[in-house]
Amino acid sequence: MRILIQNGHVMDPASGLNTQADVAVAHGTVVGIGVIPSDFYADSHIDASHCWVTPGLVDAGARLGEPGHAHEGMLESELAAAVAGGVTSVVCLPDTQPVLDEPGLVEMLQFRAKRLQLANVFPLGALTRGLEGDILTPMVELTAAGCVGFTQAEKAIQNTQGLQRAMQYAATFGFCVWLRAQDGFLGQGIVASGPLATRMGLSGVPVAAETIALHTFIDLMRMTGARVHVSKLSSAAGVELVRSAKAEGLPLTCDVSIHNLHFTDADIGYFDTRARLTPPLRQQSDRAALRQGLADGTIDVLVSDHTPVEGDAKALPFAQALPGATGLELLLSASLKWAAQDQVDSLRALQVLTSAPAALLGQELGKGRLQVGGVADICVIDPAASWQVLPENLRSQSKHTPFAFDLSGSEMTAQVRATLVDGRMAYHAPGLG
């Protein structure tokens, strides 16, 4: 398939490219940007007038509902939601049923994803067997099967010596360890500690749950030399610890969820379970620090934290409802909304969704950038389009999101007009020319 994307504004944060240009794609590869080869002919044209042409988005933190949760979010529906949101590569977590701790399970997941010909799927393998924190998984074999890193997802390793050994082993082979900074004992609450938690009568998660875990990770990084990526940072104190560790030169990266970037604990309102999330929403000072940290590069990546939850699991009392929200289709708009509100450059807003998360996967995969000779994972975005976050506008099986608190839906800007994955048209908006 040969596709010519015409009249678009090309934006590539990796190279700084920011100009009007046509883009030619042939057989899964970008063959021309601006200067189109003389022998190129197009089977299909995309009119990108008034649109941005960017690298496909890379979501470094999502759950796809499989294996084991087909009733909550089948692989096909969630990957269809991904490409509708411009996401061409999804990093998925291993806390599935069964847990992704064996090469065969990883290979099966990737086989099913490739057959769908939607977004690319890059699994994180379990750091320990069954995520139980005791026996290390066969990381070398899991990497050969397609895993891009290793994590405990939401389950902390209580035994610090066990975590040290896991990090030593990962460092030996150059694997990255992805960790959630939450102490296993202090982090068992429902909402963020504070006046609101007290008034609501809900158990709290103190900031110390995050900072104690971060101190442990940082000290073990000094001991082992391991690369660590901290998932879903949630507090101002956590941002400062990461900033200090980076200034020290430690190989530490981190991300923040779209929910913690935009909402606070006050948005829980009258026990609205759409705001039942992990990590919990914190106070305004924490949100401000997270937004500043993402702007100045302390926080590297913005993630959707897409966690499909079925309706019955949200129609329970707040403390009993399952945490999670849909996010794949909101990732782009959430980033651009933050950029507009905080006067952040559009290239930075795209960088945290493209080249920055792609760097976590390894440059050899060629994701997250738009260059001649590179893979044709491309997103065509109408930055001026507006849309409402309503259940009927979401393709995910899960419709729960704090962005839809209002019955009329939150108004978001930026809509995806087309998504190419490996040069294939994986999504196109109705009426696309």
KALIN-V740089 format. One record per residue. N is the residue number from 1. PHI is phi in radians with two decimals (999 if undefined). Layout:
N_PHI ; N_PHI
//
This chain:
1_999 ; 2_-1.99 ; 3_-2.20 ; 4_-2.02 ; 5_-1.68 ; 6_-1.93 ; 7_1.19 ; 8_-1.62 ; 9_-1.75 ; 10_-1.41 ; 11_-2.28 ; 12_-2.23 ; 13_-1.03 ; 14_-1.11 ; 15_-1.84 ; 16_1.45 ; 17_-1.09 ; 18_-2.70 ; 19_-2.70 ; 20_-1.32 ; 21_-2.93 ; 22_-1.50 ; 23_-2.22 ; 24_-1.89 ; 25_-2.20 ; 26_-2.50 ; 27_0.94 ; 28_1.47 ; 29_-2.20 ; 30_-1.35 ; 31_-1.88 ; 32_-2.89 ; 33_-2.28 ; 34_1.46 ; 35_-1.65 ; 36_-1.69 ; 37_-0.95 ; 38_-1.11 ; 39_-1.63 ; 40_-1.38 ; 41_-2.34 ; 42_-1.81 ; 43_-1.43 ; 44_-2.56 ; 45_-2.12 ; 46_-2.11 ; 47_-1.49 ; 48_-1.80 ; 49_-1.00 ; 50_1.14 ; 51_-2.06 ; 52_-1.61 ; 53_-2.01 ; 54_-2.25 ; 55_-1.06 ; 56_-1.07 ; 57_-1.29 ; 58_-2.07 ; 59_-1.67 ; 60_-1.59 ; 61_-2.89 ; 62_-2.59 ; 63_-1.95 ; 64_-1.92 ; 65_1.46 ; 66_-2.41 ; 67_-1.33 ; 68_1.81 ; 69_-2.26 ; 70_-1.06 ; 71_-1.27 ; 72_-1.68 ; 73_-2.95 ; 74_-1.18 ; 75_-0.96 ; 76_-1.12 ; 77_-1.17 ; 78_-1.29 ; 79_-1.29 ; 80_-1.15 ; 81_-1.12 ; 82_-1.06 ; 83_-1.20 ; 84_-1.15 ; 85_-1.64 ; 86_1.42 ; 87_-1.51 ; 88_-1.75 ; 89_-2.41 ; 90_-2.14 ; 91_-1.63 ; 92_-1.90 ; 93_-1.51 ; 94_-1.61 ; 95_-1.45 ; 96_-1.78 ; 97_-2.21 ; 98_-1.35 ; 99_-1.13 ; 100_-1.36 ; 101_-2.16 ; 102_-2.29 ; 103_-0.97 ; 104_-1.07 ; 105_-1.18 ; 106_-1.14 ; 107_-1.10 ; 108_-1.15 ; 109_-1.07 ; 110_-1.18 ; 111_-1.07 ; 112_-1.15 ; 113_-1.14 ; 114_-1.15 ; 115_-1.12 ; 116_-1.30 ; 117_0.94 ; 118_-2.00 ; 119_-1.44 ; 120_-1.23 ; 121_-2.09 ; 122_-2.11 ; 123_-1.35 ; 124_-1.63 ; 125_-1.48 ; 126_-1.18 ; 127_-1.28 ; 128_-2.24 ; 129_-1.00 ; 130_1.10 ; 131_1.02 ; 132_-1.54 ; 133_1.48 ; 134_-1.92 ; 135_-1.73 ; 136_-1.19 ; 137_-1.40 ; 138_-1.32 ; 139_-1.09 ; 140_-1.10 ; 141_-1.16 ; 142_-1.16 ; 143_-1.13 ; 144_-1.09 ; 145_-1.39 ; 146_2.23 ; 147_-1.26 ; 148_-1.82 ; 149_3.07 ; 150_-2.41 ; 151_-2.63 ; 152_-1.75 ; 153_0.95 ; 154_-1.62 ; 155_-1.74 ; 156_-1.31 ; 157_-1.46 ; 158_-1.26 ; 159_-1.47 ; 160_-1.08 ; 161_-1.15 ; 162_-1.12 ; 163_-1.16 ; 164_-1.05 ; 165_-1.15 ; 166_-1.08 ; 167_-1.22 ; 168_-1.09 ; 169_-1.11 ; 170_-1.08 ; 171_-1.14 ; 172_-1.04 ; 173_-1.83 ; 174_1.35 ; 175_-1.39 ; 176_-1.64 ; 177_-1.80 ; 178_-1.77 ; 179_-2.27 ; 180_-1.55 ; 181_-1.46 ; 182_-2.63 ; 183_-1.07 ; 184_-1.15 ; 185_-1.69 ; 186_-1.25 ; 187_-1.60 ; 188_-1.58 ; 189_-1.35 ; 190_-1.84 ; 191_-2.26 ; 192_-1.18 ; 193_-1.05 ; 194_2.67 ; 195_-0.99 ; 196_-1.14 ; 197_-1.05 ; 198_-1.13 ; 199_-1.12 ; 200_-1.45 ; 201_1.25 ; 202_-1.90 ; 203_-1.18 ; 204_-1.82 ; 205_-1.91 ; 206_-1.27 ; 207_-1.02 ; 208_-1.02 ; 209_-1.06 ; 210_-1.42 ; 211_-1.24 ; 212_-1.08 ; 213_-1.11 ; 214_-1.11 ; 215_-1.01 ; 216_-1.12 ; 217_-1.02 ; 218_-1.14 ; 219_-1.11 ; 220_-1.24 ; 221_-1.11 ; 222_-1.10 ; 223_-1.30 ; 224_-1.84 ; 225_1.34 ; 226_-1.28 ; 227_-1.50 ; 228_-2.25 ; 229_-2.00 ; 230_-1.59 ; 231_-1.62 ; 232_0.98 ; 233_-1.05 ; 234_-2.35 ; 235_-2.30 ; 236_-1.10 ; 237_-1.12 ; 238_-1.13 ; 239_-1.05 ; 240_-1.13 ; 241_-1.14 ; 242_-1.13 ; 243_-1.05 ; 244_-1.16 ; 245_-1.13 ; 246_-1.18 ; 247_-1.10 ; 248_-1.31 ; 249_1.68 ; 250_-1.25 ; 251_-1.36 ; 252_-1.97 ; 253_-2.22 ; 254_-2.75 ; 255_-2.38 ; 256_-2.36 ; 257_-1.42 ; 258_-1.03 ; 259_-1.25 ; 260_-1.23 ; 261_-1.32 ; 262_-2.00 ; 263_-2.14 ; 264_-2.23 ; 265_-1.09 ; 266_-1.10 ; 267_-1.32 ; 268_-1.16 ; 269_1.02 ; 270_-1.63 ; 271_1.03 ; 272_-1.34 ; 273_-1.23 ; 274_-1.16 ; 275_-1.73 ; 276_-1.47 ; 277_-2.35 ; 278_-2.27 ; 279_-1.22 ; 280_-1.20 ; 281_-1.18 ; 282_-1.90 ; 283_-1.43 ; 284_-1.06 ; 285_-1.12 ; 286_-1.21 ; 287_-1.06 ; 288_-1.08 ; 289_-1.17 ; 290_-1.13 ; 291_-1.14 ; 292_-1.19 ; 293_-1.11 ; 294_-1.23 ; 295_-1.20 ; 296_-1.61 ; 297_1.63 ; 298_-1.07 ; 299_-1.67 ; 300_-1.49 ; 301_-2.40 ; 302_-1.89 ; 303_-2.12 ; 304_-1.38 ; 305_0.87 ; 306_-1.11 ; 307_-2.38 ; 308_-1.15 ; 309_-2.23 ; 310_-1.24 ; 311_-1.03 ; 312_-1.09 ; 313_-1.31 ; 314_-1.70 ; 315_-1.57 ; 316_-2.09 ; 317_-0.92 ; 318_-0.88 ; 319_-1.19 ; 320_-1.70 ; 321_-1.17 ; 322_-1.30 ; 323_-1.30 ; 324_2.46 ; 325_-2.75 ; 326_-1.31 ; 327_-2.71 ; 328_-1.00 ; 329_-1.41 ; 330_-1.83 ; 331_-1.04 ; 332_-1.09 ; 333_-1.10 ; 334_-1.13 ; 335_-1.19 ; 336_-1.23 ; 337_-1.15 ; 338_-1.05 ; 339_-1.09 ; 340_-1.19 ; 341_-1.19 ; 342_-1.81 ; 343_0.96 ; 344_-1.64 ; 345_-1.03 ; 346_-1.07 ; 347_-1.12 ; 348_-1.16 ; 349_-1.07 ; 350_-1.41 ; 351_-1.05 ; 352_-1.23 ; 353_-1.94 ; 354_-2.21 ; 355_-1.15 ; 356_-1.17 ; 357_-1.17 ; 358_-1.10 ; 359_-1.11 ; 360_-1.21 ; 361_-1.42 ; 362_1.96 ; 363_-1.11 ; 364_-1.14 ; 365_-1.36 ; 366_1.24 ; 367_-1.53 ; 368_1.32 ; 369_-2.57 ; 370_-2.11 ; 371_-2.61 ; 372_-1.10 ; 373_1.58 ; 374_-1.57 ; 375_-1.14 ; 376_-1.58 ; 377_-1.70 ; 378_-2.35 ; 379_-2.16 ; 380_-1.88 ; 381_-2.09 ; 382_-1.67 ; 383_-1.24 ; 384_-1.63 ; 385_-1.21 ; 386_-2.10 ; 387_-2.67 ; 388_-1.82 ; 389_-1.44 ; 390_-2.17 ; 391_-0.89 ; 392_-1.24 ; 393_-1.66 ; 394_-1.92 ; 395_-1.53 ; 396_-1.06 ; 397_-1.13 ; 398_-1.59 ; 399_-1.91 ; 400_-1.54 ; 401_-2.76 ; 402_-1.16 ; 403_-1.26 ; 404_-2.06 ; 405_-1.01 ; 406_-1.29 ; 407_-1.07 ; 408_-1.53 ; 409_1.42 ; 410_-1.16 ; 411_-1.50 ; 412_-2.10 ; 413_-1.89 ; 414_1.45 ; 415_-2.27 ; 416_-1.44 ; 417_-1.65 ; 418_-2.76 ; 419_-2.30 ; 420_-1.87 ; 421_-2.14 ; 422_0.93 ; 423_1.41 ; 424_-1.62 ; 425_-1.39 ; 426_-1.50 ; 427_-2.72 ; 428_-2.53 ; 429_-1.26 ; 430_-1.00 ; 431_1.43 ; 432_-1.11 ; 433_-1.76
//
